[in-house]
Amino acid sequence: MNKTEFTKKLASRLSVSVKEAQQFMNVYQEMLGEVILDEGNMVCQGFGTFSLWQQTERMGRNPKTGTEVLISARNSIKFKPGKELLDFLNREKK
C-alpha cells in the first residue's frame, strides 16, 4: 500500500476529507522527522520506537560499471515494533 491509498483509507476511517487526511499525514511525517533528529528517538507506546542511527562511511560498488565507490556517512532510522503491534500481527485468525 502506498501513501495515497493509506491516506484515502485514513480519511474514510476518520470521516474527514482526503485533503484533511493528506494534511495530517504530511504534518505527522514532518514532525516525526523533527522529533527523531532533535531527540534521537520517538516512542509510540504499543506501536513501536523509531530511532536515529548513523550509517558509517563505507565502500560500495556501482552496479552499472562495477567500480568501487565511497558511500558517505548518513543518518538513517531503525524501527522496533511494540508488543501490541506484534501481538496484532501474530494473532490467531478466526
N, C-alpha and C positions, 0 to 999 in steps of 0.2 A: 504494500500500500504506500502511495506517495503522500506528500504533504497536502495536495489539493483534495484528494479523496478523504484523507483523515479530517480535514477542515470541514468538508461537507457533512460528514457523519457527526462531528462535534456540534455543528450548527443545528442539526436535526435533534440531537440528544438534549441540547440546552434550550431548544425553542428560540433561537436567535437567528438573525440573518447570516448568510455566508460571509458577508463583508465584516460583520462584528466578530465572527469566529476567526477570520483571517487576521484581524487586528489583534485579537487575543494571542493567537499563535505567534505573530511577529514580535509582540512585546515580550511574551514569555521567552522566546528564543534569545532575544537581545539581553534581557535581564539575567537569564541563566548564564550566558557567556560572561557578563559583567561580574556576577557573583563568583563564578569559578575563578576568574582572573584575580579578583580582589581578595577572596577568602581562601582560595586553594581547593575548596570543595563545596558541594551543595548536597545536603542530606534531605531526602523526601521520605519521611518515616513510612515504612511499609512498602514503598515503591523501590527505592534504591539510593545509591550515592554516586554522584558524578565527581570525579577527582581530576585535578590538573596534574599532568606529569610531563617532564621534559624528555623528549626523544633526543638522544645524543647524536652528534655528527657521526656519519658512517660512510663507508664506501658502498656504492651500488653499481648497477650495470644498466646502460642504455639498451633497452630491448631491441631497438632497430639496428644499432651498429655493433653492439656487443662490447663497446668501450667502457672502461670503468669511469664512474662519475662520483664526485663527492656530494653526498646529500647532507645539507646543512642541518644543524640542530633546530628543533621546532617544538612548540607546545602541542600537546595532544590531550585527549580526555579518556579516562577509563571509567567504566560504569560497572558497579557491583549491585546486582539486583537484591532487593529486600526480601524478607521472609514471606510477606503477604503476596508479593508478585510471584515468587517461586511456587508458593502453595497454589495460587490460582492457575499457573501454567501446568502444574503437575496433578491437578485434581482428577479424581476418577470421573470418567464420562458416564452419565446415567442414561 
